C-alpha cells in the first residue's frame, strides 16, 4: 500500500507543477502562453510519460 501512496503523491506533485505554471501564465496573450507551455510544460509532460 505504501508504494501506491508514493506513486499517487508523485503524480499529484507533478500535476501541481503544471497547474502552478498555468497559473503564472494566465492572462498572457495566446502566443506567449503557447511559448511558455512549449518551454516549461512540454518537458514536464514528457518526463511524466517516461515516469509512467
C-alpha positions, -999 to +999 in steps of 0.1 A: +000+000+000+029+024+008+041+022-028+007+031-042+006+061-019+041+072-030+031+068-067-001+089-061+019+116-042+044+118-070+016+120-096+000+149-076+033+167-073+038+166-110+003+178-117+007+206-092+037+218-110+018+220-143-010+239-126+015+263-109+029+272-143-005+276-158-013+300-130+018+320-138+010+323-175-027+330-170-035+364-186-007+364-211-015+367-247-021+334-265+013+333-283+032+339-250+012+312-233+020+288-261+057+295-259+057+291-221+038+258-224+063+245-250+093+256-230+081+247-195+052+223-196+061+201-225+092+188-208+073+180-177+047+161-197+075+142-215+091+133-181+058+122-168+053+098-197+088+083-191+080+080-154+048+061-161 
